[in-house]
Amino acid sequence: MSKVIAEHYELRSQIGRGGLATVYQARDLRSGVDVALKVVHQHLSEDARFVALFRQQALAAARVTHTNVARVLDYGRWHDTYYLVEELVHGSSLAEILAKRGRLSPVDALSVGAAVATALAAAHGQQTVHRDLRPGNVLVDALGIVKVTDFGLAQAASQTGLTMTTMALGTAYYAAPEQIQGQPTTPAADVYSLGVMLYEMLAGRRPFEGSNPLHVAMQHINEDPPDLGMLVPELSEAIRRSINRMLGKDPHERLADGAAALRSISSLPEHAPHHVFNASQPIRVGGSTRRGGSRLAGTLVGLLILALVAGSGGVLAVAGSQYLHAPSISELPAITDPQAADPAPQPADIAVPSLVGLSLNQATDRLAQSGLFLGSVASRESSPSEIGEVVEQTPAAGKPVAPDTRVRLILGSGPAAPLPSASSGASPRQSTSPAPSPMPDRSDSPTAEPKSPTATPRQSSSPAPSSPAPTPVATTAPSAQPQSGDNQASDATKPPAGGAVQPQGTANAGTNQQHP
């Protein structure tokens, strides 16, 4: 394959094809960084409504800068088609992991679920809804970081009716009832899809099965899922109750958004924020036999160690590709930091702003305005008035630091909960979890020419030769996010904790880019 798209994306190899786009591993000739380039299918590029929504949603998705979200770097038009550029993640999809393992233990499933909920919280905080959340769009990289992909394309397709009219079986398994019925889609739809994935991770089967999309879709609307307690008797009532609150037929009866789902997961006694799962242990824990899927790229799954959060980015591949060299932390900045490939003189130090008293959202914005990044987020007991607010920061306010320094925050979690009785179970555990790594704001102007990969459209012309390159593997990191309204008041309120996966070896690889 020898072709250059948009004058500077050199195609290396095709790594996937889905209902919306063909995905290539490409080299950005400006920075030398490999990316995942998604070329929208011709019939969609000719749909005026899709194109308008594609531009709008690509720009919105690019604003979601979080370690648990595969970043949208660029988008534009090339000749008579459109393309979207995402960071490339080397690793395996959750679909591949489940195909190999059958089902996960509660601790492992909750750690992955918390990471996905963290990604949703970041997106929902930017008024961005995924609309096509499923295991194929959840990747786990070689470092154990979980990333959710495909925000831009899924939104544009769903809002033009393309997702429902050409619904694939893989999408129908995870679609919320209101999506199937063509009703307005809110963050609660993503929560429903997360509930389906948690059910599947714990039971080894989806709540609704069928031979065609229509059959599955009707079950989502009219039937209750089989009782998890019957399928997995050892599962606690608290876990079953949390998942049931995500699977309500009426979106108003569900947990409201990603932040609410994350609080619910984090409050469960089985949720262990620092748990590291060893996937080299028993391959199948039970559940129904699953068909299809390639072998897992290394032994993955679990929560990422806090130290891995600061500065990991990545690259994404596809099922069946060979597992490549897993980049070390020192190698990742070239991918996560658009300026890393173009060194410049070191700027002057920056005084750390005062963040105490701010919410996590406000603190993140303040850091971005100052040219700094959010580091890890932990929690501690506080007064009721300080719940969700920053009560401590490191480095301290006013201290001169280098640009791009990560600032660690501690949020107030309120007074200590009363000790439970012997019959009431464990008390909510305090969360100390990784947090998002916001990137500097990208330009909102669709005509601005970026100095580095960013979501700005452009039109360009002809192709040019290139040479093939090997296929990749994946990245992903758990993290905390600001809390948002929850229409179910019974969850313990505390800062969120993300989840990730710990690699143990190498094998065949999978990817989140294979089903755009």
Order of alpha helices (4+ residues) and beta strands (2+ residues): beta-beta-beta-beta-alpha-alpha-beta-beta-beta-alpha-alpha-beta-beta-alpha-alpha-alpha-alpha-alpha-alpha-alpha-alpha-alpha-beta-alpha-beta-alpha-beta-beta-beta-beta-beta-beta-beta
